[in-house]
Amino acid sequence: MSRFDFTPYRRSTVGFDHLFDLLENQARKNSGENYPPFNIERRGEDNYRITLAVAGFKSDDIEVTAQQNLLTVVGKKNDPESNDGDMLHMGIANRGFERRFELADFVFVQNADLADGLLVIDLIREVPDAMKPKKITINGQAALEVVKDDQADAA
């Protein structure tokens, strides 16, 4: 496992310790974990989609939990289906899993759907108006207004 050194950034930034710690911890935790496979897709400026390949799991076997800044997907397989014959080869994974995703501030789960062995979780970022930048007038002559991002509109 290669480790990225954040020391030069830690020396020249203030208040980003949490972000650097988060990145280092994620690299350490996920170094060997690759089940179930998943994709993370950006579908718009404020829309994201996580797709997990969960073949063999039913909706009752999967629990999706969203907390502040954390999305947890847990799959628990019930007892293996009883077969009348002897299993000669077992190549289909039949084990439980827990997959965690750290979410940025103001990112919420919008929808979750399971179809054709794929669990699709749609996420949306909703920044409250109180947190958006506001134009401040000098001497308080006019009311505050939300600053429009002209670069985002042009894209």
C-alpha positions as MATLAB code, in Angstrom:
seq = 'MSRFDFTPYRRSTVGFDHLFDLLENQARKNSGENYPPFNIERRGEDNYRITLAVAGFKSDDIEVTAQQNLLTVVGKKNDPESNDGDMLHMGIANRGFERRFELADFVFVQNADLADGLLVIDLIREVPDAMKPKKITINGQAALEVVKDDQADAA';
ca = [
       0.000    0.000    0.000;
       1.413    3.382   -0.922;
       0.745    6.149    1.563;
       0.368    9.750    0.543;
       2.246   12.174    2.780;
       0.107   15.160    3.796;
       2.859   16.784    5.894;
       3.571   19.670    3.479;
      -0.143   20.475    3.368;
      -0.515   20.243    7.141;
       2.252   22.850    7.527;
       0.586   25.396    5.251;
      -3.110   24.983    6.111;
      -5.176   25.613    9.205;
      -8.305   23.723   10.157;
      -8.007   20.888    7.616;
      -6.709   18.290   10.087;
     -10.033   16.451   10.013;
      -9.889   16.129    6.215;
      -6.313   14.793    6.194;
      -7.085   12.353    9.010;
     -10.179   11.172    7.122;
      -8.191   10.512    3.936;
      -5.423    8.664    5.774;
      -7.906    6.537    7.746;
      -9.881    5.622    4.626;
      -6.717    4.525    2.826;
      -5.796    2.353    5.800;
      -9.281    0.821    6.209;
     -10.003    0.072    2.552;
      -6.609   -1.322    1.610;
      -7.809   -4.939    1.365;
     -11.584   -4.641    1.226;
     -13.127   -5.030   -2.202;
     -16.473   -6.765   -1.595;
     -18.982   -5.910   -2.820;
     -17.663   -4.029   -5.842;
     -19.150   -0.564   -6.328;
     -19.149    2.529   -8.533;
     -19.437    6.165   -7.497;
     -20.805    8.435  -10.207;
     -21.287   12.187  -10.379;
     -24.550   12.801  -12.225;
     -24.669   16.582  -11.968;
     -23.241   19.432   -9.987;
     -25.085   18.354   -6.819;
     -26.157   14.775   -7.658;
     -24.255   11.550   -7.052;
     -24.971    7.848   -7.434;
     -23.416    4.872   -5.655;
     -24.029    1.489   -7.295;
     -23.120   -1.720   -5.445;
     -23.106   -5.166   -7.071;
     -25.037   -7.276   -4.561;
     -25.984  -10.352   -6.567;
     -27.954  -12.867   -4.550;
     -29.141  -10.371   -1.937;
     -32.810   -9.475   -1.516;
     -34.011   -6.110   -0.227;
     -34.722   -7.741    3.152;
     -31.039   -8.778    3.372;
     -29.702   -5.213    2.952;
     -29.835   -2.321    5.385;
     -28.953    1.208    4.260;
     -28.377    3.698    7.087;
     -27.646    7.388    6.640;
     -26.250    9.376    9.534;
     -24.615   12.765    9.542;
     -21.696   12.515    7.074;
     -21.834    8.697    6.970;
     -23.658    6.226    4.756;
     -23.510    2.582    5.827;
     -24.663   -0.347    3.689;
     -24.855   -3.708    5.469;
     -25.717   -6.988    3.774;
     -26.597   -9.998    5.915;
     -27.158  -13.311    4.189;
     -29.490  -15.699    5.871;
     -28.558  -19.361    6.035;
     -27.396  -20.667    2.669;
     -30.215  -22.088    0.659;
     -30.470  -25.787    1.204;
     -29.515  -27.852   -1.801;
     -30.539  -31.404   -2.365;
     -27.100  -32.268   -3.761;
     -23.508  -31.778   -2.715;
     -21.883  -28.474   -3.632;
     -18.879  -29.190   -5.870;
     -17.805  -25.598   -6.410;
     -18.960  -22.463   -4.628;
     -17.820  -19.455   -6.666;
     -20.698  -17.121   -5.859;
     -19.938  -15.073   -2.785;
     -22.401  -15.900   -0.059;
     -21.129  -13.711    2.735;
     -22.280  -10.622    4.527;
     -20.637   -7.248    4.133;
     -20.480   -3.749    5.540;
     -19.499   -0.848    3.316;
     -19.126    2.711    4.671;
     -19.064    5.926    2.681;
     -18.055    9.247    4.221;
     -20.384   11.972    2.968;
     -19.575   15.657    2.649;
     -21.597   18.223    4.550;
     -25.141   18.699    3.239;
     -25.097   15.451    1.186;
     -28.233   13.378    1.782;
     -29.658   10.095    0.501;
     -32.435   10.833   -1.952;
     -33.404    7.299   -3.007;
     -32.291    3.646   -2.818;
     -33.351    0.943   -5.256;
     -32.440   -2.736   -5.709;
     -32.913   -4.313   -9.137;
     -31.073   -6.935  -11.188;
     -28.459   -7.497   -8.472;
     -27.500   -3.803   -8.291;
     -28.199   -1.582   -5.298;
     -28.435    2.016   -6.536;
     -28.265    4.836   -3.983;
     -28.909    8.368   -5.236;
     -27.438   11.240   -3.245;
     -28.031   14.970   -3.440;
     -26.162   17.931   -1.991;
     -28.514   20.588   -0.614;
     -26.703   23.588    0.816;
     -29.067   25.679    2.971;
     -29.573   29.284    1.891;
     -28.085   30.425    5.198;
     -24.771   28.767    4.232;
     -24.582   30.173    0.683;
     -22.380   33.230    0.093;
     -24.164   36.552    0.352;
     -23.327   39.909   -1.173;
     -22.831   42.501    1.528;
     -23.505   46.133    0.680;
     -21.399   48.854    2.214;
     -23.180   51.045    4.807;
     -26.103   48.556    4.797;
     -28.118   50.433    2.162;
     -29.726   47.389    0.556;
     -30.866   43.984    1.739;
     -28.555   40.969    1.517;
     -28.908   38.743   -1.536;
     -27.525   35.318   -2.429;
     -24.536   35.539   -4.755;
     -25.139   33.799   -8.070;
     -22.309   31.659   -9.415;
     -21.943   32.845  -13.018;
     -19.273   30.217  -13.784;
     -21.610   27.374  -12.842;
     -24.365   28.815  -15.046;
     -21.985   29.032  -18.031;
     -20.923   25.375  -17.682;
];
